[in-house]
Amino acid sequence: MQIAMVGLGRMGANMVRRLMRDGHDCVVYDRNPETVAQLVGEGATGAASLAELATKLTPPRAAWIMVPSGDITESAVMDLAGYFATGDAIVDGGNSYFKDDVRRARLLAARGIAYLDAGTSGGVWGLERGYCLMVGGERAAYERLEPLFRSLAPGASGIPPSPGRVAGKNAGGSAEQGYLYCGPSGAGHFAKMVHNGIEYGLMQAYAEGFDILKNANLETLPADQRYDFDLADLTELWRRGSVVTSWLLDLSAEALARDAELSNFSGFVQDSGEGRWTVQAAIDEAVPAEVLTAALFARFRSRQEHTFAEKALSAMRAGFGGHAEPAK
């Protein structure tokens, strides 16, 4: 299947590689011509502008936008829509606010262009692990582009379906393959928003636990109640048979194995928007969300003072998404 990719950063370029590896024809564009040239060398078709990209696609055309959320995504979607026509489709795979998806879908529908919002999780590891995809928008457009979602998704990955699904109504569905149609416009990014909000809470729980363990040998504690834990060993232990096993724990264990003090991390922890939006959604719905709210506020605090917990958070973000701390 033919697809265009607009934005060849940490995730976009590897998504192109995964798609091409599965036999799809990819047309690529990025503001950095060197990035385009790299993928052309690997088999993609390059474009020097959105206008040129549109001409290299066969109708009904499809393009995937993979750029930072906000004004950059807005410009990319609307500029590309100016070169598209009835029957074409645009997928926003970034971390856009779901309310922006609803507005864009309405604007593009008036031109006959389908708009899908695809919450995409996988970070810098997605090329090999695959990308977990939460998709919203017109079901007909989703079904037309489903071969792309199937190629990008992890597949079953050796994980058996939950026992209750085996004979249930959802047995054999796409969720078991790592992608899902979530509903109308905005549903995909709403699901991804809450996913990332949960991520904030999980990361904060790990980080605070590591901080308590690290400080268990303080001289202010009774001498017979001081413990000198090896965090690299302890997190490695927890990866085996523990109820708290997860990919975030894997990344933490890897970071601590390299440097038990996490000295390469200052503890400055950025938030990328989804945590704030999740808390706002909880407010709109009058749903208590104490853990997620506290995790968000902890990131705000990290920009003023830095603890070992914040260093651990920063290390996890670097591990799964390649998120670098701001330059000092």
N, C-alpha and C positions, 0 to 999 in steps of 0.2 A: 504494500500500500504506500502511496506517496503522502508525505507530510513535510511541512516546513517547520523549522525551529528558529525562533527569534530570541536571541539571548544565549550565549555559549559560555556561561560562567561555570561555577563549580558543579552545578547539576545539569545545566542544559547540554553541555558538550558530551557528558557521559550518557545522557539520555539518547542523544543522537547515535552514539556508538552502540548502545544496547539495541536500538531500533534497527540499525544497519546490520548488526550481527544476526538479527532475526529475519533479514531479507527485505526490509522496508527501504524505500527510496526517499532519501532525505535531502531537502534543499535548506541551506543554512544561511543565517545572516547575524552579524554582530557588529557593533560600532568599531570593534578592534579587528582590522582586516587580517592580522596575523592569526587570530583564532580561527577565522573562516578558512584561511589557507591551510592550517593544520588539519582541519576536518576534510577539506577537499582532497588533501593528500591521503586520507584514509578511505575515500570513496564517496564522500558527499558532493552535492552540487552547490557551488557557492553563489552568493548574490551580493552585490555591492550596495544595495538599497532595498527598501521594502517594495518599491515600485518594480524593481527588477525581479525580486523574489516572487511577486504575484504573477509575473509573466512566465515564470518557469514551472508553474503548477498547472496541472490539468484539471479542469472543472469536472465535478464539484470539488473545489479546493479546500484544503484544511491546513491551518497553521497553529502551532503551539507557541504561546508566549511564555518565556521563562526569564523574566527580569525582576528586579526588586519591586515590591509593592509600592503603591502610591502614584505619584505623578508620572513616573517612568512607565509603569504599566498602563496607565490611562492613555498616555500619548501613543504607546505602541499599539494598543488595541484599536483606538479610534483612527490612527493614521493608516493602519493596515486595512481597516474596514473601508477606507476610501478607495482602495484598489480592488476590493472584493465585490462580489455580486450575489444575486439571489441563488440560494442553494449551497453557498460556501459556508465554512464553519471556522470559528476561532475558539481556541482553548486557552484559558488563562491557568497556567499550572503553578503560579507563584502563590504568595500568601496574602491575597487581596482580602479586604473587608467584605463580608458577604452582602452587605447593603449596596456596595458599589457594583457587585455582580448583578443584582436585581435591576439596577438602573441601566447598566450597559446592555444587558440582555434585552430590555425593552427598546432601547435605542436601535440596536442591531436588528431586532425582529422587524422593525418598521422598514428595513431595507431588504428583508428576506434572508438575512445572514444569521445562522445559528451561533449561539454563544454558550460555551460550556465552562464551568468553573471546576477545576480539578485540584483538590487538595492533594499535595504530593509530599510524601515522607520517605526519606531514604538517605538524604544528605550525600556526602562525598563517597559513601560506600555503595550507592545504588547501582553502579555499573555491574558489580558482581552479585550483590544481594537482591537487586530489584527494588522497585518503588511501590510502596503502599499507596493506592490511589482511591480517593473519595470524590466522586463526580456528581455535579449537579447540572441541570439545564434540560433542554428538550430531549426526551427519551429517544426520539427518532435519530437525532444527531449522535447521541451516545451509542446507539446500536450500530450506526454506520461506521463510527470510529473505534468500535470495540476491539478490532484486531490490534490497534496501537496500544490500548490499555493492557490487553493480554500480554503483549510482548514486553512492556515496561514492568509489569507486575512480577513479584517474586515467584509466582506459581505456588504449589503446595509446599515446597521447600522441606519436604519430609515431615511436616507437621500434620498429624491426623486430625480430621474434623472433630469438634467437640462431641462427646458421646450423644448428647441430646439431639444433634443435627442428623445423625445417621439415618433415622427413620422419620425425621421431621419434615415440615413443608419446605425448609430452606436447604435441604440436603443437595449437595452437588452444585450449589450456586457459585457465583463468581467470587463471593467473599472468601471462599476457601482457596481461591487462586491469588488473592491479594489485591483485588480491585472491586469497586461496588458503585452501582448507580444509587445515589442517596436521595434523589428527589428533584424538584424544580430548581430554577436558578437560585444560586446562593447556598443550596443545601450542601454541596461539596466543600465549599470553603467554611461553612458553619461547622461541619463535622471536624475539619482540620483545625479550626480555631480552638474547639474544645479539646481536641487531641493535644495541641500544644500547651493549652492551659494545664491539662493533666501532667504533661511533661514537666512543667515548671514545678508542680507539687512533688513529683517523684524525685526530681533532681535535688530539690531542697531537703527532702527527707534524708536522702543518702548523705548529702553534704553536711547537714547538722549532726548526723550520726557519726560521721568520720571525725568531725571536730570534737565531739564528746570523747571519742576513743583516744584521739591525739592528746587531749588534755587530762587524761586519767592518771598521769604521773606527776601532777603539780605538787610542789612542796607544801602548798597550803592544805593539802589533804592529809588525813592521818597516815602515818608511815605504813601501817599494815593494810591500807586500802588504796595503795598506789599500784597502778599497773602500766607496764611499758609495752604497749601493743605494737606489733609490726603490721602496719596497715596494708602493706603490699601482700603479706601472707594471709591476713584475715580476709581481705576482699577476694583473693584467689580461692580461699577455702569456701567462701559463700557462693562462689560460682558453681559449686558442686553439691547438689541436693538441697540447697537452702530454698526456703519459700520466697526469699527476696531476690532470687536470680533474675537477671534481665540484661538487655544489651547495654543499658546505662551502667550497670555494675561491671560488665565486661570492659567498658571503656575506662571506668575508674580504676580497675585493677591494672589495666595496661599503663595508665598514666602514673600510678603509684610505683609500679615496677621500674619505670624509667627514672623516677625521681620521687623519693618518699616525702620530700618536703614541698613538692610542686613549686620549686623555686623559679621556674620559668613563667609562672602565672602570678600576676599582681593581685587578682581577686576582683578586678573590675568586671562586673557582669552586665552585659547589655540585655535589653529586652526588645524583641523585634515586632511587637504590636499585638500578637495573638493573645498574649496573657492579659493585656489591658482589655481587649475586646471580649474575652471570655468573662472577665469580671463584670464588664458592662452588661453583657447578656444576662448574667446571673441577677444583676440589679433589676433589669427590665422584667425578668420573669419572677422576681421576688424569691429566688432560690438561694438558700444559705450556701456560701462557698468560702468558708473560713480558711481552709488550707491553701486553696489557689490564690486567694487574696493576699494571704501572708507571704506566700512565695514570691508574688509580684513585688510586694513592698520590700522584701529582702533584697531584691535586685536593685531597687532604688537606693537602698542604704549602702549597697556595696560600692557605690560610686563616691562615697564619702569616707568610709572606713573599710578596711579589708581584714577578714578573718581567714582561717584555714578553710572554713566551709565555703567561702566565696572563691578561694583558689580551686577547690574541688569542683564547684559549679563551672568555673571558667574552663577547667580541664575537660569536663564532659562535653561542653559546647564545642570546644576545639576538636574533640574526638569524633563526634557524629556529624558535625556540619562544617568543619573547617573554619569556624568563626574565630577570627583573631581579635585579641584585645586592641583597643585604641593605642596608637603610638604614644609613647611617653614624651 
